[in-house]
C-alpha cells in the first residue's frame, strides 16, 4: 500500500458491540461522582451531577500517574477529572466508546470516562459527565492482556489461565457476565486471546516457565488448528480480513482462514513481541529485537508482516523506540515514536519512511518497564504522545506532519488510553497499547493491554 493524501476528519470512530464474561468481583456501578479509595463513602453521599448534552461526540484521554488517573478532553487537552488510585495501574480499552479497564490489584476495574452516545433513530444524542472509577471489577489474580475486536472484549488472567470474553457494550453492566464465554487454558501463563467475528478464538498456550504456541478454536470450543512453533509467545494484532499475527522469539504466527502459518525471522533470535494492526491494512507493524543476551536492547529496526503472503520485512529507523512506541493511522500508516523525540511515519506497503515529525526532546528508555516513558496512542486521526520529562501531552497531526496542540499537566504521565465518546462499532479492533506487551521476566507484575516487553527485564 502506498500512502496518498486524503481528506482529514477528526470525527470520532465508533467502538465495538460484543459478547460477555466471567469474573465479577463487585456488582454495582458507581455514580458519576464516586471517588476511589478512602473517598468512596464520602463521594457516594454527594448527589451525582446531571449529564450534560453535547452537540457532538466528545473524545477523552486517560493517563495514569503515581497515585491515580487523570482524564482529559481529547480536543482541548484540558483535565476534566482526577481519580485517586493506589499502586501501579495499567489502562486497557473496554470497547464501548465510554469505559476503560484498569488493571490493578484484584482484577480489571471499570473506569467511566464520562462521555457517551445514545442512538436515536437515524442520529445519536451525545452526553458527558464527570469521570469516575466504578464499583464493577472483573476479578483476576494477575490481570493481563485485554483485546477488543469485532464487538467482543477478551480478558486474560495470567495467574489462572482463565479467558473471559464478553459483550463490549456490557462491560460496565454488573450482569454483563451472565452471557460470558469462558475458557481455562491447560496451564496459567502470560497469555493472550482474541475472538473473531465467526466466534472462533485464538488463544495462547504455555506455562509459567515457557510459552510455546497458539490454538485456534471454533465457536463451540473445538480445536481447528494449533502450532507449537512459537517460543516466547507474546502479543497479538489483527490485520485486514481478520488475519491474526502472534509474536514469537523467532518470528510470528499468522492465523488466517482456519490455518496457522509460521513466518521465520531472518535471525536465529529475532523477537517480535509488540505489534500494532489495522483493519485498513493487511500488514502488521511489530518491534524487532535480535540480541538474546542484551539486558535492555534498544532496537532501531521494526518489522512489517504481510499477512497475504506470510512475508516479513525489516525497516531501519533513525532512532530506537520502546514497547509503547507503536501505533497505526486511520489509513493504516505505521507510526513509531522514536527516542530522538520524533514520530516516524512509515508506509507499511513499501517500508519507506514517509516523514519524521519532531514532537519532544530526545529521551532514553528507562531500565524499569514500569517507569514513565513517552507513550503513543492513535485515535480519530490524531496521534497523542505523552512527555513525562516535560509533564505534557501532545496531539500530533501525522498526515500534515505537525504538532496540532500541546498541554502541560501537573503530574508525570505514564500509561495512556482513550475513548471516542461514540456508540460501539462491532467492527472495531483495539488491544494493544495495542500493542501487547508484558514482561516475561517480571515476577507476577500485572500487565494489561498489550504494551509490555518481557525481554526488557
N, C-alpha and C positions, 0 to 999 in steps of 0.2 A: 504494500500500500504506500503510495506517495502522497504526502500531505499537501493539501491545497488550501488557499484562503477560503474562509467561509463566513457567513453572517454570524455575528456574535449575539448571543442572548444570555441573559442572566436569570432566565425563568427557572424555577426550581424543578428538579426532576422528581418523579414520584418514586415511592419505595414500596416493597412487595407485600402481597397478601399471602398468608401461609397456613401451616398446619399447627399441631400442639406439642405438649411436652410433659416432663415428669419428675420434678424435684422441688416442690414448693416448700419454702421454709416459713414464710409468713403469708397471711391470706387476705390482707386488705390494702388497698392503695391509699397513700397519704394524700391529704388535701394539698392544694397548690401552695399553701403557706407553711407546710410541715418542714421542719428542720431536722437534720440528723443528730446523732449523739445525744448528749445530755439535754439538748434543747427541744427534743421531740415533744415532751409533755407540755411545755410552756407554749410551743408553737401551735400545738393541736387545739389549745384553748382559744386562740385568736380566730376571729371569723376569716374564712377564706376570701381572698379578693376575687371579685367577679371577673370572668374572662372578658377580654377586650376584643371587639370585632375589628378586623383589619381589611384594607382594600385589596390586598393580595397576600399570597403566601409569604411568611417571614422565616427565612432560614436562620438557624442558630448554630453556634460552635460551642464545644465544651473543652476546657483544658484542665488537666489535673495539676496540682502543685502540692508541696509538702504541707498537708493539713486540710486539703479539700479540693473542690472542683468549682471553677468559675464558668459561667455560661455567658456567651457573648452574642450580640446581634451580628450575623454574618455579613451584613451590608455596611453597617456603621462601625463595627468592631467595638461598640460600647458594651461594658459589662452590665448584664441585666439580672444576674443572680450569683450569689456566692454561697456554696453549700459546704459546711464543715464535714470532714470525713477523715478519721484517723487511719494511719498506716499507709502502705504503698498500694495504690489502686490503679487499675487499668480500665480503659474505655473500649467498648465494643459497640458496633451498630446493632440495633434491635430489628430494624427492617420495616417499621411502620411510619417513618417520617416524623415521629414525635419523640420517641423514647430512645435511650441508650441503656446498655447493660454495663454496670460497673463490676468488674471482678475485684472482689475484696474478701476479707476473712469470712468464711462460711458459704460463699457462693456468688451468684450473679444477681446483683441488686438493680432493680429498675429505677432509672433516673428519668423523670419527666422534664424535658427541656422546655415545656410550656409553649409550644407552637404546633398548631394542627389545622386540618381542613375537615369540613363536614359536607359531603356531597349533597347536592340538592337539585335533582333533575339534570339539566344539561350544564350546570355550573356548580361551584362549591363556595361555601362561606368559610372565611379564614379567621382564626382566633389566636390570641396569645394570652398567657398568664404567667405568673411567677414560676420559675423553675423550682423543682422540689425532688428530693430523694424520697421515693415512695416506700411503703412497707412491704412491697412484693419482692421476694428474693427466691431465686431458684437455687436450692441447696446444692453445694458441691464441696468435696473435700479439698480439691485443688482445681479451681475454675481455670479452664484452659481456653482453647480456641472457640470463637463464635463465628459461624459462617452463615450469611444471609444470601439466599438465591431463590429466585422464582417464587417469592411469597412464602418461603419457608426459612425458619431460623433454627440452626443446628448448634447445640451446646455440647461440649466435650469436657468431661470431668477426668482430669489426669490421674486423680487419686483412686478412682474406682473403675475407670474404663467405660463409664456409662455415657451413652449418647442419647440426647433428647432432642426431638425435632417437633417444633410447634408452629402454629399459625402466627406469622409475623404480626398480623393485625391484632392478635390476642395476647401479646407479650405482657401487657400491663393488667390483664384480666386475672383476678385471683382464681378463676375457674378455667383459665386457658389450658391447664394441664389435663383437663378431662378427656380431650381427644388427642393427646400427645402420642407420638410414635417413640418408642424406647427400644434400646438395644444395649447390651453389655458386651464389650469385646472380651476375648478369652483371657487377656491379662491387662492390668492397668498400665498405661504408658502415656507419654506426652503425645497426644494424637490429634486427629482432625477428622471431621466428617462433613459431607455436603450432599444434600438431597437434590436430585434433578427433577425436571418437570414431569417425567413419567412415573415418579415415585421411586425410582432406583436410587440407591445410596452408595456413595463411595466412602469407605471408611478405612483408616489406617490400621495396621497390625504391628504388634510388638510387645515388648515387656519393659519393665523399668530400666533394664540394662541395655537393651538394644531394640531398635525399631527396624523392621525388615521389608515391609511392603504394604500393599493395599488389597482390599477385596471390593468387588462390585456386586451388590445385592439387588435383586429385583424388588418390586413394591411389596411382595409377600415375604421378603426376607431371605429368599433362596439365593444361593451363590450363583452368579452368572459367569464371573471370571475372577482370577486372582493372580498376583505376582509377588514373589519374594526377592525380586531383583532391585531392591531399593534400600540399600543400607542407610541408616540415619534419616528415615523419612521425616520431612519437615515442611509444612506449609502446603497450600493449595491455591490455585487460581482457576477461574472459569473463563474460557475464551468464547468466541463466536460459535454458534451451533452446539453449545453445551459441551465442548471439549474441556475436560478437567486435566490440569497439569499438577502433578505432585512432585515435590523436590526430593532429591537423593544426594548422597555424598559423592556420587559418580555420574550425575546426570539427572534425568527426570523420568517419570512415568506419564504417558499420555493416555487418558481413559476417554474413548470416543466410540460411539456406535457399538457398544457392548463388548469392546475388546480393550486390552491393556497393552501398550507398546512401550518398550524401553528405548530411551534416547540417551546414548552414552556421551559423557563429556569428552573433550579432546585430551584431557589429562587423566591419569590414573585416579588422582584425587581432584575432582572438580565439583565442589559442593554448591548446590543451588538450594537454598533453604528459605528464601523470602521471595515471593512472587507477586505480581500485580497483573490482573487480567482485565479485559474489556470485551463486552459483548459486541463492540463495534469492530473488533479485530480478531483474526484467527491466531495472532501472535501473542505470546505471554512474555512479559518482561520479568527477569529474575536477576538476583545477585549472582556473583561467581567468585568462589574462593579456591585457590589451588595450592595452598601451603598447609599441609596437615600438621605441621609442627609449630605453627605460629600460635603464640598465646593470644594475640589480638591482631588478626590480619586486617589490613586496611586496603581493600581491593579497589582497583581502578578500572576494572572491566565489568560489564554487565552482560547477561545472556538474553537472547531472543529465541524462543522456541516456537517454531511454526507448526501448529497442530494439524495442518493439512497434509504435510509430508513427513512429519516427525523429524524435522531438521533443527539444528542448533547453531546459532551464530553468536560470536563474541564481539563486543564493541568496546573499544578503548575510549575512556573519558579523560578530560583534563585534570580530574581530581578524584580522590577517594570518596566514599559515601558510607552510610550505615543502614541498619535494618529498617529505620524509619524514613528512608530517603526515596522510596519507590512509589510511583503513582501513575495513573492513566488519565489522559484528557478525554473530553467528550467525543472526539473523533478517533480515539484510540491512540493518541500520541503517547509515547513512552517518556515519562518525566522522572528525572533523577536529581535530587538535591545534593550537591557536592560540598565537600569540606572547604572548597575555595569560596563558599558563600553564594554560588550561582545555582540557578535552576536550569538544568540542561535538558533540552527538548530533542528527542531522538525519533526519527521516522522508523517505526517498527518494521516496515516492509523492506527497507534498504539498509538499515543500520546507520544511516547518515545522521550526524549531529547537525540539526537544523539551526539551533540558536542556543546561546547561553545568556541567561538573564541575571545580572547582579542583584542580589536581594539583601544579603547581610555580610558582615565581616567574615573573613576566613576563620575556621574553627577546627578543633581537633576532637576526635571521638574520645569520650571518657572511657576509662578502663572498666568501670562497672556498668552493666547494661541498664540498671535501674536509674542511673544518674541522668539528669536532664541533658538532652542534646536536641538540636533542631529537628523538627518533625514536619512531614508533608502530608496534607490532606487535600484531595481534589474534589470539589463539589460545585455543580452548576456552573461550569465554565471558568471557575477561578481556582487557583492553587493557593492554599493557605499554608504559610510557613511560620513556625514559632522560632523565636530568637531568645533562648534562655539568658545569654550573656547581656543582651540589651533589654531584657524583660519586655519583649514586644511580640506582636503578631503582625504579619504582612499578608495582604491579599494581592496575588500576582496574576495579571492577565498574560497567560502563557502564549496566546496567539499574537497579541500585539507586542509582546516582549518587554513589558514594563511592570513595575510595582504600581498597583492601582490605588491601594490605601494601606496605611500603617497605623498602629495604635500602641501606646506604651501601657503596660499592665503594672499593677502593684505587687505582683507575685512572679516567681520564676516558673514559667510554663514547662510542663513535662510532656504528658501524653495529649493527643489531640484527636477529636472526633467531631462529627457534625450531624445535623438533621435538616431536612428540607422544609418541614412545615406543611408538606403536601400529603394527601392520602396515599395509601400503599399502592405500589405498582407491582403486579405479580411478576414482571419480567426483570426486576432489578436484581443485581448481584452485589454483595458487599461482604467484606470479610477481611479483608485484610487489610488495619494499618497495614490492612488489606493485604496486606501482605501477610504473613502468618508467622508467628515467629516467636518462639520462646526458646530459652536456652536449655540445651540438654544438660549442661554441666552444672546447672544451678539447683541446689538441693531443695526440691519441693517448692520453689518460688511459684507464685501464681502468675501465669502468663495468659492473658486473654487476648482474643483478637488474633492477629497474625502479625506480629511485628516484633519478633524477638529471636535473637540468634544464639543458639547454644554454643556454637563454636567460638563465641567471643569470650567466653569464660570470665 
